[in-house]
Amino acid sequence: MTLLLAGAFEVGYALSVGGSHGFTVLRWSAVAVVFFLLTLWALSLALRTIEVSIGYAVWAGIGAVGAALLGPVFFNETLTLAKAGWLAVIITGVITLKLADRTPSHVPTDG
């Protein structure tokens, strides 16, 4: 759950950086700094129990997909069929990566 929260904060950071226009708009810049600190805080908490390689990949994937999906809503960006297809690849990869990280609850032994 903490990793999902970190991903949500990452989406907020990406969108607010976009709105800051290179940190020239004070309000958006301040929001970006807050989201930046929140995403790092939540990610650091999540990495206490998740391997860095998995946690970072999932966090970055959530951020990328969230920003790509919400960019058209907030910034009049386009979401083409090709972009949507590649986002589906990212989502599939993130889910598969997280599922591959699961430790089996029961490992059969030779008996």
RATA-V150583 format. One record per residue. SS is DSSP state (~ for helix, > for strand, _ for the rest). PHI is phi in whole degrees, -180 to 180 (NA if undefined). Layout:
ss->[SS	SS]
phi->[PHI	PHI]
This chain:
ss->[_	~	~	~	~	~	~	~	~	~	~	~	~	~	~	~	~	~	~	~	_	_	_	_	_	~	~	~	~	~	~	~	~	~	~	~	~	~	~	~	~	~	~	~	~	~	_	_	_	_	_	~	~	~	~	~	~	~	~	~	~	~	~	~	~	~	~	~	~	~	~	~	~	~	~	_	_	_	_	_	~	~	~	~	~	~	~	~	~	~	~	~	~	~	~	~	~	~	~	~	_	_	_	_	_	_	_	_	_	_	_]
phi->[NA	-65	-67	-64	-63	-61	-64	-64	-63	-65	-62	-59	-64	-61	-67	-71	-64	-61	-71	-78	50	72	60	-103	-105	-58	-61	-65	-65	-64	-63	-62	-63	-63	-64	-60	-66	-66	-68	-67	-63	-66	-63	-64	-66	-63	-74	-69	-121	-124	-60	-57	-61	-75	-60	-66	-63	-66	-60	-66	-64	-61	-63	-66	-67	-61	-66	-68	-76	-93	-55	-63	-72	-96	-127	56	-83	-105	-124	-82	-62	-64	-62	-62	-63	-69	-64	-62	-63	-62	-60	-60	-63	-63	-64	-63	-62	-66	-66	-69	-81	-66	-90	-61	-75	-141	-105	-65	-120	-76	-86]
